[in-house]
């Protein structure tokens, strides 16, 4: 018996954790056959590692599942599982399977009566997603690595193939946890400690030093103003591949004069610190002619009016930034012929979906970095902007390959170029904001506009996952600023876009107070975007309440738990706590009352 196995048995006996000895590789082939192969764990520091050498990953494989043989649960067992998108479930069902659409973080874990673990995918991590399955009442949680799929030449299916020969070993590290004590917060801390120890990320309180733009972002609410977008119709063939001659009419919501007026009224309302983002300032408005941004849209007032609005906002004490979307290339752009579009494996252009600028194609990020941003960012900064840069979509969409033979990129190479773009945003603007929280961008991301849409799988037993927990916040709070959900944007304002069925099913959509409580529970940076800015009272209330909590933005979230049905407590590294009560009756916590449908901050 090898020393590593002796160590594993000793650890299992001493700490009452899973004995991680062997794992099964479940290999689904393109011809439909499934073969299984058993491999052994090896000791790797504090973890137990499964490695599949790159030479052993064949192109006739559709996907590979790695299942730790002793790590499973039975229906009815006490415990839980959690996946890297923060989805959480308990062991309640006989059969089902759930794989998140994206791998927000390459982690997963579970706690059962037999043991507990946190697992981190460290090799080929961009080619997998964590998965939970129940078969005849037996639960397993594992990573699924997507290797090949010939039917992958569209946006929905490209994630099911590497598109190249496998480029690195599969490596998955399992960290045993004591089953009697393990929580999803402990699973998150394993990954947070790994990210910090490798230097992939650094605490926000360190990064704001000598960085006034980022320091201000951490101290302010975020207000976005969308100026204009084209009245573009997907079913109109003339709108698909637009030219300057057939460009659809521009619909204007707020001119640059309106932009200045909104900021003046915010200041008069008593909102003293806000980072204000101009969306659709560019030629042809929001998603108009990307990756062309200049000239500044004349119908909004042109560059002179834009500069004047920026200067006025700064005079009021605000930081002003702008929004662009680096994920769209339109035929109307003056850069259309720059050979900057990514290609699917079959050589066709990577079509994303229809937007106001027409058919939107995704760029190759090597070309995006090499051709466009260096002049663009300097020109945008020269407008007078003093806030951190907002590059939409980059942290919301899984990295994708480019198969153009002139500039091929696998997913890891795309990630490297995306972070080069993010690094340049730091150099010019002091920081980077983006749309979501996928952590391939964590090395350069400073603010995530929202992490997820509301889970459409809630209440569907076959999906196994039951809810979101703040796993992401337990990893990244105090490192990356964030707002949790699309539905918690404009918290305290009514939501106008939800259907009646959605509002009936989800209190988040119906009740502004509930949405605000969720933002408080996850200690969000307040975000406003889809309001008409006529009534600023809800924004002012959010601003005032944020003043009492904003110092927590620089602290790690250390724990989160449900202390009673409908009552949650978030704990921060200073020992401060926020108790949120979603019930209709007051709740006593630590000798103090937490109001019904309200919250209380427990300061140290």
C-alpha positions in Angstrom: 0.0 0.0 0.0 1.4 3.4 -1.0 2.0 6.2 1.4 -0.7 8.3 0.0 -3.4 5.6 0.5 -2.1 5.1 4.1 -2.5 8.8 4.6 -6.0 8.8 3.2 -7.1 6.0 5.5 -5.6 7.7 8.5 -7.3 11.0 7.6 -10.6 9.4 7.1 -10.4 7.7 10.5 -9.2 10.8 12.3 -11.4 13.4 10.7 -14.5 11.4 9.8 -14.4 12.4 6.1 -14.7 10.7 2.8 -12.0 8.1 2.0 -11.0 9.4 -1.4 -9.3 6.3 -2.9 -10.6 5.7 -6.4 -12.7 7.5 -9.0 -14.6 6.3 -12.0 -14.1 7.9 -15.4 -17.4 7.6 -17.2 -16.6 8.1 -20.8 -19.4 8.8 -23.3 -18.3 8.2 -26.9 -19.6 9.8 -30.0 -20.9 6.5 -31.2 -23.2 6.3 -28.2 -21.2 3.8 -26.2 -20.4 4.4 -22.6 -17.2 2.9 -21.1 -16.0 3.2 -17.5 -12.4 3.2 -16.2 -11.3 3.3 -12.6 -8.4 5.6 -11.5 -6.7 6.3 -8.2 -6.4 9.5 -6.3 -3.0 10.9 -5.6 -2.1 13.2 -2.7 -1.5 16.8 -3.8 -0.8 19.1 -0.8 -4.0 19.3 1.2 -6.0 17.7 -1.6 -6.6 14.4 -3.3 -6.1 14.6 -7.1 -7.5 12.9 -10.1 -5.5 13.5 -13.3 -6.3 12.5 -16.8 -3.3 13.1 -19.0 -4.0 15.1 -22.2 -2.6 12.2 -24.2 -5.3 10.0 -22.9 -8.2 12.3 -24.0 -9.3 11.0 -27.4 -11.3 12.9 -30.0 -13.9 10.2 -30.3 -15.1 11.1 -26.8 -18.3 13.2 -26.3 -17.8 13.9 -22.6 -16.0 12.5 -19.6 -17.5 12.4 -16.1 -15.3 12.0 -13.0 -17.1 10.4 -10.1 -15.4 9.9 -6.8 -16.4 6.3 -5.9 -17.1 6.8 -2.2 -18.6 10.3 -2.5 -22.4 9.8 -2.9 -25.6 10.3 -1.0 -28.9 8.5 -0.8 -32.4 10.0 -1.1 -33.4 11.1 2.4 -29.8 11.6 3.7 -29.1 14.7 5.7 -26.8 17.0 3.8 -26.6 19.0 0.6 -24.8 19.6 -2.7 -23.7 22.9 -4.2 -22.4 23.7 -7.7 -20.2 26.5 -9.0 -23.2 28.6 -10.2 -24.3 28.7 -6.5 -27.2 26.3 -7.0 -28.0 24.3 -3.9 -30.1 21.2 -3.3 -30.7 18.5 -0.8 -31.3 14.8 -1.3 -35.0 14.6 -1.9 -35.6 13.0 -5.3 -35.2 9.6 -7.0 -34.1 10.7 -10.4 -32.9 13.8 -12.2 -30.0 15.7 -13.6 -28.9 19.3 -13.5 -25.9 20.9 -15.3 -25.7 24.7 -15.2 -25.7 26.5 -18.5 -22.3 28.1 -17.6 -19.6 27.2 -15.1 -19.5 30.4 -13.0 -16.8 28.9 -10.8 -14.9 25.6 -11.3 -16.0 24.2 -8.0 -18.6 21.9 -6.5 -19.1 20.0 -3.2 -21.3 18.0 -1.1 -22.0 17.0 2.5 -23.5 13.6 3.5 -23.7 11.4 6.6 -20.6 9.7 5.2 -18.4 12.7 4.6 -18.0 16.0 2.9 -15.7 17.6 0.3 -15.0 20.7 -1.8 -13.6 20.1 -5.3 -11.8 22.5 -7.6 -11.3 21.8 -11.3 -7.8 23.0 -12.1 -7.0 21.5 -15.4 -9.1 21.9 -18.6 -11.5 23.9 -16.4 -13.0 25.9 -19.2 -14.2 22.7 -20.9 -16.4 21.4 -18.1 -19.4 22.2 -16.0 -20.3 20.8 -12.6 -23.2 18.4 -12.6 -25.5 16.7 -10.1 -27.5 13.6 -10.9 -29.8 11.3 -9.0 -30.3 7.7 -10.3 -32.7 5.5 -8.4 -32.2 7.7 -5.3 -28.4 7.8 -5.4 -26.9 11.2 -5.8 -23.5 12.1 -7.2 -21.9 15.4 -7.9 -19.1 15.6 -10.4 -17.5 17.6 -13.3 -18.5 16.8 -16.8 -15.8 17.6 -19.4 -17.1 18.2 -22.9 -14.6 17.0 -25.4 -16.2 16.6 -28.9 -19.5 17.1 -30.6 -19.8 17.4 -34.4 -23.1 19.2 -34.0 -21.5 22.3 -32.4 -21.6 25.0 -35.0 -24.1 27.3 -33.3 -24.2 29.4 -30.1 -26.3 27.0 -28.1 -24.0 24.0 -28.7 -20.5 25.3 -29.1 -19.9 24.7 -25.3 -20.0 21.0 -26.0 -16.7 20.8 -27.8 -13.1 21.8 -27.2 -13.0 22.5 -31.0 -9.3 21.8 -30.9 -7.2 18.9 -29.7 -7.3 18.8 -25.9 -4.7 21.3 -24.7 -4.0 20.4 -21.1 -4.5 17.6 -18.6 -7.7 17.2 -16.7 -7.0 17.9 -13.1 -9.6 17.8 -10.3 -8.6 18.3 -6.6 -10.9 17.1 -3.8 -10.5 18.7 -0.4 -12.0 16.6 2.4 -14.0 18.4 5.0 -15.3 17.3 8.4 -18.9 16.2 7.8 -20.2 17.3 11.2 -19.1 20.9 10.6 -19.0 21.4 6.8 -21.2 24.1 5.3 -21.4 25.6 1.9 -19.5 28.5 3.3 -16.6 26.1 4.1 -16.7 24.9 0.5 -16.5 28.5 -0.7 -13.6 29.3 1.6 -11.6 26.4 0.1 -11.9 28.0 -3.3 -11.4 31.6 -2.1 -8.2 30.6 -0.3 -7.0 28.9 -3.5 -7.7 31.9 -5.6 -5.9 34.2 -3.2 -3.0 31.9 -2.6 -2.3 31.5 -6.4 -2.4 35.3 -6.9 -5.3 35.0 -9.3 -7.2 37.6 -7.3 -6.4 40.1 -4.5 -8.6 41.7 -1.7 -10.4 44.8 -2.8 -9.1 46.7 0.3 -5.6 46.3 -1.1 -6.5 47.1 -4.7 -8.2 50.4 -3.9 -5.0 51.8 -2.5 -3.7 54.5 -4.8 -6.6 53.8 -7.2 -9.2 56.6 -6.8 -11.5 55.3 -9.5 -11.8 51.8 -7.9 -12.0 53.3 -4.3 -14.9 55.5 -5.4 -16.7 52.5 -7.1 -16.5 50.6 -3.8 -18.0 53.6 -2.0 -20.9 54.4 -4.3 -24.1 53.2 -5.9 -24.2 52.4 -9.6 -26.6 54.3 -11.9 -26.9 53.5 -15.6 -28.6 55.7 -18.1 -29.5 54.2 -21.5 -29.7 57.0 -24.1 -30.9 55.3 -27.3 -31.3 52.2 -29.4 -32.4 51.5 -32.9 -36.0 50.4 -33.7 -34.7 47.2 -35.3 -36.9 44.3 -36.2 -35.5 40.7 -36.4 -38.1 39.7 -39.0 -37.2 42.6 -41.3 -34.5 41.3 -43.7 -33.2 44.8 -44.3 -32.4 45.0 -40.6 -30.3 41.9 -40.4 -27.1 43.0 -42.2 -27.4 46.7 -41.9 -25.6 49.4 -43.8 -25.4 53.2 -43.2 -28.0 53.6 -46.0 -30.6 51.3 -44.6 -30.0 51.7 -40.9 -33.2 51.7 -38.8 -34.5 54.8 -37.0 -33.0 55.6 -33.7 -35.3 55.7 -30.6 -34.1 58.2 -28.1 -34.7 57.9 -24.4 -32.4 60.4 -22.8 -30.2 63.0 -24.6 -27.0 64.2 -23.1 -28.9 67.2 -21.7 -31.3 64.8 -20.0 -28.2 62.9 -18.7 -27.0 66.1 -17.0 -30.4 66.8 -15.7 -30.8 63.4 -14.1 -27.5 63.9 -12.3 -28.4 67.3 -11.1 -31.7 66.0 -9.7 -29.8 63.0 -8.0 -27.6 65.5 -6.3 -30.5 67.7 -5.2 -32.1 64.5 -3.8 -29.1 64.1 -1.5 -27.3 61.3 -3.5 -23.8 62.4 -3.0 -21.8 59.5 -4.3 -22.8 57.6 -7.5 -20.9 56.1 -10.4 -23.0 57.0 -13.4 -22.7 55.0 -16.5 -23.6 56.3 -20.0 -25.1 53.5 -22.1 -25.7 54.0 -25.8 -23.6 57.2 -26.0 -21.9 55.8 -29.1 -22.8 56.1 -32.7 -26.3 54.6 -33.3 -26.9 54.0 -29.6 -26.9 50.9 -27.5 -25.7 47.9 -29.6 -25.7 50.1 -32.6 -22.6 49.7 -34.8 -20.2 47.8 -32.5 -17.2 47.5 -32.5 -17.4 51.0 -33.9 -18.0 53.6 -31.2 -17.2 57.0 -32.6 -18.4 59.5 -33.4 -20.4 60.2 -30.3 -24.1 59.9 -31.4 -25.1 63.3 -32.9 -28.8 63.0 -32.2 -28.1 62.8 -28.5 -26.2 66.1 -28.7 -22.9 65.0 -30.1 -19.4 65.0 -28.5 -19.6 68.6 -27.2 -22.8 67.9 -25.2 -21.5 64.6 -24.0 -18.3 66.2 -22.7 -20.4 68.9 -21.0 -22.6 66.4 -19.3 -19.5 64.4 -18.1 -18.0 67.6 -16.8 -21.2 68.6 -15.0 -21.5 65.2 -13.4 -17.9 65.4 -12.2 -18.6 68.9 -10.8 -21.4 67.3 -8.7 -18.9 64.8 -7.2 -19.9 61.9 -9.4 -17.7 59.5 -11.3 -18.8 58.9 -14.9 -18.0 55.9 -17.0 -19.4 54.4 -20.2 -20.7 51.1 -21.5 -19.6 49.3 -24.6 -20.2 45.7 -25.7 -17.1 43.9 -27.0 -19.1 40.8 -27.8 -20.9 42.1 -30.9 -19.6 42.8 -34.5 -22.2 44.3 -36.9 -22.1 44.5 -40.6 -22.7 48.3 -40.4 -19.5 48.8 -38.4 -16.6 50.5 -40.2 -14.5 47.6 -38.8 -16.6 44.9 -40.5 -13.8 44.0 -43.0 -11.1 43.7 -40.4 -11.2 39.9 -40.2 -12.1 40.2 -36.5 -15.0 37.7 -36.3 -14.6 34.4 -34.5 -15.3 31.2 -36.5 -17.1 28.0 -35.6 -15.3 24.7 -36.1 -16.9 24.3 -39.6 -15.5 27.7 -40.6 -18.7 29.7 -40.5 -18.9 33.0 -38.7 -19.9 32.9 -35.0 -23.4 34.2 -35.1 -24.7 35.2 -31.7 -28.2 36.6 -31.9 -30.2 39.5 -33.3 -29.6 42.9 -31.7 -30.5 46.5 -32.6 -27.5 46.6 -34.9 -28.8 43.5 -36.8 -27.2 40.1 -36.8 -24.5 40.2 -34.1 -21.3 38.1 -34.6 -18.8 37.5 -31.8 -15.3 38.7 -32.2 -12.1 36.8 -31.9 -10.6 38.3 -28.8 -7.0 38.2 -30.2 -8.2 40.5 -32.9 -10.3 42.6 -30.6 -7.2 43.2 -28.4 -4.7 43.7 -31.2 -6.8 45.9 -33.5 -9.3 48.0 -31.7 -9.1 48.7 -28.0 -5.9 50.6 -27.7 -7.0 53.6 -29.6 -10.7 53.3 -28.5 -10.0 53.3 -24.7 -7.7 56.4 -24.9 -10.3 58.3 -27.0 -13.0 57.4 -24.5 -10.9 58.4 -21.5 -10.1 61.7 -23.3 -13.9 62.5 -23.2 -13.3 63.2 -19.5 -14.5 59.9 -18.0 -13.2 59.2 -14.5 -15.0 56.0 -13.6 -14.0 52.4 -14.2 -14.7 50.9 -17.6 -17.9 48.8 -18.3 -17.3 46.1 -20.9 -20.6 44.3 -21.3 -21.1 40.5 -21.5 -17.4 39.5 -21.0 -18.0 38.0 -17.5 -21.5 36.8 -18.3 -20.8 34.4 -21.2 -18.6 31.3 -21.1 -15.4 31.8 -23.1 -15.6 30.4 -26.6 -13.0 29.2 -29.2 -12.2 30.7 -32.5 -11.4 28.4 -35.3 -10.3 30.9 -37.9 -7.0 29.5 -39.1 -5.5 33.0 -39.3 -6.1 33.6 -35.6 -7.1 30.4 -33.8 -7.8 30.5 -30.1 -8.9 27.7 -27.7 -10.9 28.7 -24.7 -7.9 29.2 -22.4 -6.3 31.4 -25.0 -9.6 33.4 -25.3 -9.6 33.8 -21.5 -6.0 35.1 -21.7 -7.0 37.7 -24.3 -10.1 38.7 -22.4 -8.0 39.4 -19.4 -5.5 41.4 -21.5 -8.5 43.6 -22.5 -9.5 43.8 -18.8 -5.9 44.6 -17.8 -5.8 47.4 -20.4 -9.1 48.8 -18.9 -7.3 48.9 -15.6 -4.4 50.7 -17.1 -6.5 53.4 -18.7 -9.6 53.6 -16.4 -8.4 52.1 -13.1 -10.8 49.2 -13.2 -13.2 46.9 -15.0 -17.0 46.4 -14.7 -18.8 43.8 -16.7 -22.2 42.1 -16.8 -21.8 38.9 -14.9 -19.7 36.9 -12.5 -18.1 34.1 -14.5 -14.8 33.9 -12.9 -12.6 33.3 -15.9 -12.4 37.1 -15.8 -11.8 37.3 -12.0 -8.2 38.3 -12.4 -9.2 41.7 -13.9 -12.9 42.1 -12.9 -13.8 44.7 -10.2 -17.6 44.9 -10.5 -20.3 42.5 -11.7 -23.5 44.2 -12.7 -25.5 41.1 -11.8 -24.5 37.5 -11.5 -27.6 35.5 -12.7 -31.1 35.9 -13.9 -33.6 34.4 -11.5 -33.4 30.6 -11.6 -35.9 29.2 -14.1 -35.4 25.7 -12.7 -36.8 26.6 -9.2 -39.6 24.2 -8.3 -38.7 21.6 -11.0 -37.7 18.4 -9.1 -36.0 16.9 -12.1 -33.5 19.7 -12.0 -32.6 18.7 -8.4 -31.2 22.1 -7.5 -33.7 24.0 -5.3 -32.3 27.5 -4.9 -29.3 29.8 -5.1 -27.1 30.4 -2.0 -24.5 33.1 -1.9 -21.6 30.7 -2.8 -20.2 33.3 -5.2 -20.3 36.0 -2.6 -18.7 33.8 0.0 -15.8 33.4 -2.5 -15.6 36.9 -4.0 -17.3 39.4 -1.6 -14.5 41.7 -0.6 -12.7 40.9 -3.9 -15.2 41.8 -6.6 -18.1 44.2 -6.1 -21.5 42.7 -7.2 -25.2 42.8 -7.4 -26.8 39.3 -7.2 -29.6 39.1 -9.7 -31.1 40.7 -12.8 -34.2 41.0 -10.6 -32.3 43.0 -7.9 -31.4 45.7 -10.3 -33.7 48.6 -9.5 -34.6 47.1 -6.2 -37.3 49.2 -4.6 -38.8 50.1 -8.0 -41.6 48.0 -9.5 -40.6 45.6 -12.3 -42.4 46.3 -15.5 -40.9 43.6 -17.8 -42.1 40.5 -15.9 -45.2 38.6 -17.1 -48.1 38.1 -14.7 -47.2 34.4 -14.4 -43.7 35.3 -13.5 -44.8 37.9 -10.9 -47.2 35.3 -9.4 -44.5 32.7 -9.2 -41.6 34.8 -7.9 -42.0 37.4 -5.2 -38.7 38.9 -6.4 -40.5 40.2 -9.4 -43.7 41.3 -7.7 -42.5 42.9 -4.5 -39.8 45.6 -4.6 -39.3 45.2 -0.8 -38.5 41.5 -1.2 -36.0 42.3 -4.0 -34.3 44.9 -1.8 -34.1 42.4 1.1 -32.3 40.0 -1.2 -29.9 42.7 -2.2 -29.3 43.4 1.5 -28.9 39.7 2.4 -26.2 39.3 -0.2 -24.7 42.7 0.6 -25.1 44.0 -2.9 -23.8 47.2 -4.4 -27.1 49.0 -5.3 -27.7 49.2 -9.1 -30.2 51.3 -11.1 -30.8 50.9 -14.8 -34.4 50.4 -16.1 -36.2 53.1 -14.3 -37.3 56.3 -16.0 -35.6 58.4 -13.3 -38.7 60.5 -12.7 -39.1 59.4 -9.1 -35.7 59.4 -7.3 -37.1 58.6 -3.8 -36.5 54.8 -4.0 -33.0 55.5 -5.2 -32.4 57.9 -2.4 -33.7 55.3 0.2 -31.3 52.7 -1.2 -28.5 55.2 -1.1 -29.2 56.1 2.5 -29.4 52.5 3.6 -26.2 51.6 1.7 -24.3 54.3 3.7 -24.7 52.2 6.8 -23.4 49.0 5.2 -21.0 50.1 2.4 -17.9 49.6 4.6 -18.7 45.8 4.3 -17.9 45.9 0.6 -14.2 45.7 1.5 -14.7 42.6 3.8 -14.9 38.9 3.0 -18.3 37.3 3.6 -17.4 34.5 6.1 -20.7 32.8 6.6 -24.3 32.6 5.5 -27.0 30.5 7.1 -30.8 30.2 7.5 -31.3 30.5 11.3 -35.0 30.0 11.1 -37.5 29.4 8.3 -37.3 32.6 6.1 -34.6 34.3 8.3 -31.0 34.5 7.0 -27.8 35.8 8.5 -24.8 36.9 6.6 -21.5 37.2 8.6 -18.5 39.3 7.6 -14.8 39.1 8.6 -15.1 41.9 11.2 -17.8 39.8 12.9 -20.6 42.1 11.8 -23.8 40.5 10.7 -26.8 41.3 8.6 -30.0 39.4 9.6 -32.8 39.4 7.0 -36.3 38.4 7.9 -38.6 37.5 5.0 -41.4 36.4 7.3 -44.5 38.3 8.4 -43.5 38.3 12.1 -40.6 39.9 13.9 -37.7 37.5 14.8 -35.5 37.8 17.8 -31.8 37.3 17.1 -29.1 37.8 19.7 -31.5 39.5 22.0 -32.7 42.0 19.3 -35.7 42.1 17.1 -35.4 41.8 13.4 -38.5 43.4 11.9 -41.0 41.5 9.8 -40.1 41.7 6.1 -37.1 43.7 7.1 -33.4 43.5 8.3 -31.1 44.5 11.0 -27.4 45.2 10.9 -25.4 43.9 13.9 -22.4 46.1 14.2 -19.3 45.2 16.3 
